[in-house]
Every structure is written in C-alpha cells, then in structure tokens.
Amino acid sequence: MSAPTHIRPLPPGPSGPRARATTAVGTRLHWWALALPALAFGLLLLLLAGSGEGHAATGEASGLVQVAEQLLRAVG
C-alpha cells in the first residue's frame, strides 16, 4: 500500500524581462565546459597515436624506468 504524497506548489516567481534574463544565464554553457573535454579527448588521441613508438617492443626501458632504477641503486 503506498502512502499518499502531498506536493507543495511552487511560490510565484518574478515576472518580466529581468526574470527571463536570469533564467537564461543559468542555462549558458561556460567556456571550460567545452574546452576541458575537448582537451582531454585530444590528449588521449595523442597518446593512442603515439603508442606505436612504445619502448616495450624494442626492449629499451623508458626514461622514467631508468630514473627509478638509478634511484633504487643510489638508495639500496
């Protein structure tokens, strides 16, 4: 058995051209809402495009791995 629900009516809002302008500002899209996903997509596309030049296929260690090995030798 479902419980009865009571819906409260919304209070009357402001009317006129100013009220329409304030609601239109809330629906505008900010510049970063398009720029950040486009930038992320571009960076991921570059990562995928450059994956053919990977060092794993040639057996060479990457620069980060070489630095980590040098640090481990220095510490250990």
N, C-alpha and C positions, 0 to 999 in steps of 0.2 A: 504494500500500500504506500503510495507516495504522499509526501507531506505537501500541503498547499504552500505555494510560494506567493510572496507579495512583491510586486515590482513597484519601486518608488519612481514617480515621474521626475524627469529632469527639470531643474529650475529653468525658467525662461532666461535665455542668454541675451546679450546685447544685440541690437539690430542696427542696420545701416551699413554704409560702405566701410567704416572702420572695422566692424566686426568681421566682414568678409576678408579684409586685408590681413587681419591677424590669423585667421584660419589658413589663408593661403601661404603665409610664411612658414607655418608648421609642416606643410607638405612639400616645401622646396627641398631639393637634394643638395647636400653640401658637396664641395669640390672633392674632398677626400673620400667621399663615399664611392666615387667612380675611380679616382686616381689610385687608391691603395689596392683594390682588387686587380686593376689593370697592371700595376707594377708587380704584384705577386705573380700574376699569370705570366708576364714577360720574363721574370727571373726563373720561374720553373721551366719555361720553354727553353731558356738559355742553358739551364742545367741538363735538360734532356738532349739538346742539340750537341752539347759538348761531351756527352757521355761516351762517344766513340773513341775519344782520346784518353781513355782511362789507363791508369798505370797498372791495374791488376792483370791485364792481359800480357804485358811485357815483363812482369816480374819485378819492376822497379818500385821502390817504396815512394810514397808521396812525400812532399816536404814536411807535412805535419807529422807523419810517422817517423821521419828521420830526426826531427827535433825532439820528439818524445823519446826515441832511443838514446839520443845524446844526453838528455836529462836523466834518464834512468842509469846510464853508465856513470854520470857525474855523481849522482846521489848514492848509488849502490856500490 
